[in-house]
Amino acid sequence: MVTTLSANVYGMATAPTVAPKQSDQVTRKTYPNYKVIVLNDDFNTFQHVTECLMKYIPGMSADRAWDLTNQVHYEGQAIVWVGPQEPAELYHQQLRRAGLTMAPLEAA
């Protein structure tokens, strides 16, 4: 006597597997922004920090620079600029070279 075993006995699927259709769309990922953060210290004056912010951060007004300097002093740090990595590295380096105490660049 010949016994026929069904596909289920061997754990095989009885219907063919259909792969999902590949999408022709390209998913674009944006580059992350980076935060330029100035830290409080005991040796930079309010005037120096304010002047550096106006000098090195594009579009920085005197009022905004003063507000950020106060934030650095009273809260210990301030995010002074957020944007793409390359300009963030430049502003970070310029502020550091001017003597400001900087946090490491941080992805936003």
ABEGO torsion letter per residue (X at the ends): XBBBBBAAAAGBBABBBBBBBBBABBBBBBBBBBBBBBBBBAABBAAAAAAAAAAABBGBBAAAAAAAAAAAAAAGBBBABBEBAAAAAAAAAAAAAAGBBBBBBBBX
